Amino acid sequence: MNDFAPISEDSRKQDPAIDRMIGGLVDGSIGILPLFDCDPDLYQALCDEARALAAAELGQNVDERHGTYQYVKAQSPEWHIESGLVRQYSLYNSKDDYLYVTDDHHWSKADRHFHRDLKAAPQFFERYFGQSDLQNFRMQTIAAGGGLGQHKELILGIPKREEHYKLRFHLPIVTNESVHFIMDDVRYRMAPGTVYIFNQGRMHGVENEEGRLRIHLVWDCYLNRHILMNILKPAVDTRDAA
């Protein structure tokens, strides 16, 4: 059995444990859930790498011309964004270009990889997610007063990967008490150094009301048995036992 092969809608029913967890993602009972704490030394390397990138590169303004804006707007027409306050860096694409977002939302057979200047990000992903299929791996910054209005995105139905489950993960790098995630009208705070699963299929948004720049690493990954049994299941079991 290949633990890194993406799980499809059909294959989920072969394993009751998998079916239960995927059911929780589809029906929304799994929303924002802490998964594990990153190794401290590796997390520090990620922080150093992310801060250096934010200081050296302006990033791409997420506005009406941006691929992310167009992708989300097509699914949530009411979505809004504070232009000029949210910036995005693509760390994993086919061009070694932090501003290249064409690969981020639609599957292609292009030779996608982590940017050649990055060391900690690919080490982190390989250590915890192994050979899992990535759709994207990005750094997102939100300046004080910025935010992403509430919206939903697809878990199933990604072009050319319609049968596979695509899930989102967050790792806070720089945050503050003014940063809040809203999911179905409930407010959450994410702790730096902890990896979270983030159910993008539920109505969600984020606000950085008045604090300093917020920096998160955010990636979309195709669900497989390794993620479900080694990363998601221990967190779900801990939650259910609490």
C-alpha positions as CSV (number, residue, x, y, z in Angstrom):
1,M,0.0,0.0,0.0
2,N,1.3,3.4,-1.0
3,D,0.7,5.7,2.0
4,F,1.3,8.8,-0.1
5,A,-1.2,8.0,-2.9
6,P,-4.0,10.6,-2.9
7,I,-7.3,9.3,-1.4
8,S,-10.3,9.6,-3.7
9,E,-14.0,9.8,-3.1
10,D,-14.3,6.1,-4.0
11,S,-11.3,4.8,-2.0
12,R,-12.3,6.5,1.3
13,K,-15.0,3.8,2.0
14,Q,-12.4,1.0,2.2
15,D,-11.3,2.0,5.7
16,P,-13.7,2.9,8.5
17,A,-11.1,5.1,10.3
18,I,-10.4,7.0,7.1
19,D,-14.1,7.3,6.2
20,R,-14.8,8.8,9.7
21,M,-12.2,11.5,9.4
22,I,-13.0,12.4,5.9
23,G,-16.6,12.5,6.9
24,G,-15.6,15.1,9.5
25,L,-13.9,17.2,7.0
26,V,-16.7,17.1,4.5
27,D,-19.5,17.8,7.0
28,G,-17.4,20.5,8.8
29,S,-17.1,18.9,12.2
30,I,-13.3,19.2,11.7
31,G,-12.7,22.9,11.3
32,I,-9.5,24.5,12.7
33,L,-7.5,21.8,14.5
34,P,-4.0,21.9,16.0
35,L,-2.0,18.9,14.6
36,F,1.5,19.0,16.0
37,D,4.2,21.4,17.2
38,C,7.1,21.8,14.8
39,D,10.6,20.8,16.0
40,P,12.0,24.0,17.6
41,D,15.2,24.1,15.7
42,L,13.5,23.6,12.4
43,Y,10.8,26.1,13.3
44,Q,13.5,28.7,14.0
45,A,15.0,28.0,10.6
46,L,11.6,28.5,9.0
47,C,11.1,31.8,10.9
48,D,14.5,33.1,9.8
49,E,13.9,32.1,6.2
50,A,10.4,33.6,6.1
51,R,11.4,36.9,7.8
52,A,14.4,37.2,5.4
53,L,12.1,36.7,2.4
54,A,9.5,39.2,3.7
55,A,12.3,41.8,4.2
56,A,13.9,41.2,0.8
57,E,10.9,40.8,-1.4
58,L,7.8,42.9,-1.6
59,G,5.5,39.9,-2.5
60,Q,2.5,40.0,-4.7
61,N,-0.5,42.2,-3.8
62,V,-3.6,40.1,-3.6
63,D,-6.0,42.3,-5.5
64,E,-8.5,41.9,-8.4
65,R,-5.7,41.0,-10.8
66,H,-4.3,38.2,-8.6
67,G,-4.9,34.5,-9.3
68,T,-6.0,33.8,-5.7
69,Y,-8.5,36.7,-5.9
70,Q,-10.0,35.4,-9.1
71,Y,-10.1,31.8,-7.9
72,V,-11.8,32.6,-4.6
73,K,-14.2,35.1,-6.2
74,A,-15.5,32.5,-8.6
75,Q,-16.6,30.4,-5.7
76,S,-17.6,33.1,-3.2
77,P,-18.9,36.2,-5.3
78,E,-19.5,38.2,-2.1
79,W,-15.8,37.9,-1.0
80,H,-13.8,41.1,-0.4
81,I,-10.3,41.9,0.5
82,E,-8.4,45.0,1.8
83,S,-6.2,45.7,-1.3
84,G,-2.6,46.5,-0.6
85,L,-2.5,44.9,2.9
86,V,-2.4,41.3,1.9
87,R,0.7,39.9,0.0
88,Q,1.5,36.4,-1.1
89,Y,4.7,34.6,-2.1
90,S,4.6,31.4,-4.0
91,L,7.4,29.1,-2.6
92,Y,6.6,26.1,-4.7
93,N,6.1,26.4,-8.5
94,S,7.7,25.6,-11.8
95,K,9.5,28.9,-12.3
96,D,11.6,29.6,-9.2
97,D,9.7,32.8,-9.0
98,Y,8.0,34.0,-5.7
99,L,5.5,36.0,-7.8
100,Y,4.5,33.2,-10.1
101,V,1.0,31.9,-9.0
102,T,-0.2,30.2,-12.1
103,D,0.6,26.8,-10.6
104,D,-1.1,27.5,-7.3
105,H,-4.8,26.6,-7.9
106,H,-5.0,24.3,-10.9
107,W,-3.2,21.0,-11.2
108,S,-0.6,20.8,-14.0
109,K,2.1,18.4,-14.9
110,A,4.8,21.1,-14.8
111,D,7.9,20.3,-12.8
112,R,7.0,22.1,-9.7
113,H,9.5,22.4,-6.8
114,F,10.4,24.6,-3.9
115,H,12.3,27.7,-4.8
116,R,16.0,27.0,-5.2
117,D,17.0,29.5,-2.5
118,L,14.9,27.9,0.2
119,K,16.3,25.3,2.6
120,A,14.1,25.1,5.7
121,A,10.7,24.9,3.8
122,P,11.5,21.8,1.8
123,Q,13.2,20.2,4.8
124,F,10.1,20.9,6.9
125,F,7.7,19.4,4.3
126,E,9.8,16.3,3.7
127,R,10.1,15.6,7.4
128,Y,6.4,15.8,8.2
129,F,4.6,15.2,4.9
130,G,7.1,13.0,3.1
131,Q,6.1,12.4,-0.6
132,S,2.6,13.9,-0.3
133,D,1.4,15.7,-3.4
134,L,1.4,19.5,-3.0
135,Q,-0.8,21.8,-4.9
136,N,0.9,24.9,-3.5
137,F,3.1,26.1,-0.7
138,R,2.9,29.9,0.0
139,M,3.9,32.6,2.5
140,Q,1.1,35.1,3.2
141,T,1.6,38.4,5.0
142,I,-1.2,40.6,6.3
143,A,-0.4,44.1,7.4
144,A,-2.1,45.9,10.3
145,G,-5.7,46.6,9.4
146,G,-5.8,44.0,6.7
147,G,-7.8,40.9,6.3
148,L,-9.5,38.4,4.1
149,G,-13.3,38.5,4.0
150,Q,-15.3,35.4,4.6
151,H,-15.5,32.9,1.9
152,K,-15.5,29.1,1.0
153,E,-13.1,27.1,-1.2
154,L,-13.2,23.6,-2.7
155,I,-12.1,20.5,-0.9
156,L,-13.2,18.3,-3.8
157,G,-13.3,19.2,-7.5
158,I,-10.0,20.8,-8.2
159,P,-9.6,21.0,-12.0
160,K,-7.8,17.9,-13.2
161,R,-7.8,16.4,-9.7
162,E,-11.6,16.4,-9.2
163,E,-11.7,13.0,-7.4
164,H,-9.1,13.9,-4.8
165,Y,-9.4,15.7,-1.4
166,K,-7.3,18.9,-1.2
167,L,-6.8,20.2,2.4
168,R,-5.2,23.3,3.7
169,F,-2.6,23.6,6.5
170,H,-1.2,26.7,8.3
171,L,2.0,27.3,10.3
172,P,2.0,30.7,12.0
173,I,5.5,32.4,11.8
174,V,4.7,35.9,13.1
175,T,1.4,36.6,14.8
176,N,-0.1,38.8,17.5
177,E,-3.2,39.1,19.7
178,S,-5.0,41.2,17.1
179,V,-5.0,38.3,14.5
180,H,-8.2,36.3,14.5
181,F,-9.5,33.7,12.2
182,I,-13.3,33.5,11.8
183,M,-14.8,30.2,10.9
184,D,-18.6,30.0,10.8
185,D,-18.8,33.1,13.0
186,V,-16.5,31.6,15.7
187,R,-13.2,33.4,16.3
188,Y,-9.9,31.5,16.7
189,R,-6.3,32.3,17.4
190,M,-3.4,30.2,16.1
191,A,-0.3,29.7,18.1
192,P,3.2,30.2,16.4
193,G,5.1,27.0,15.9
194,T,2.0,24.8,15.7
195,V,0.8,23.2,12.5
196,Y,-3.0,23.4,12.0
197,I,-5.4,21.8,9.5
198,F,-7.8,24.5,8.3
199,N,-11.0,23.4,6.7
200,Q,-11.3,25.7,3.7
201,G,-14.7,24.2,2.8
202,R,-16.3,26.0,5.7
203,M,-17.0,29.8,5.7
204,H,-13.9,31.5,6.9
205,G,-11.8,34.7,7.0
206,V,-9.0,36.4,8.9
207,E,-8.4,39.8,10.4
208,N,-5.2,41.5,11.6
209,E,-7.0,44.3,13.4
210,E,-4.2,46.6,14.6
211,G,-1.0,44.6,15.3
212,R,2.3,44.2,13.5
213,L,2.7,42.3,10.2
214,R,1.3,38.7,10.3
215,I,3.2,36.0,8.5
216,H,2.0,32.5,7.9
217,L,3.1,29.6,5.8
218,V,0.1,28.1,4.1
219,W,-0.1,25.0,1.9
220,D,-2.7,22.9,0.1
221,C,-1.9,19.2,0.0
222,Y,-3.7,16.2,-1.4
223,L,-5.0,14.0,1.3
224,N,-3.4,10.5,1.7
225,R,-3.2,7.7,4.2
226,H,0.1,9.1,5.7
227,I,-1.6,12.4,6.5
228,L,-4.7,10.9,7.8
229,M,-3.2,8.2,10.0
230,N,0.0,9.8,11.2
231,I,-1.0,13.5,11.4
232,L,-4.7,14.0,11.4
233,K,-5.9,10.9,13.4
234,P,-3.8,11.5,16.5
235,A,-5.1,15.1,16.7
236,V,-8.7,14.0,16.2
237,D,-8.3,11.3,18.8
238,T,-6.9,13.8,21.3
239,R,-9.7,16.3,20.6
240,D,-12.4,13.6,21.0
241,A,-10.8,12.4,24.3
242,A,-10.7,15.8,25.8
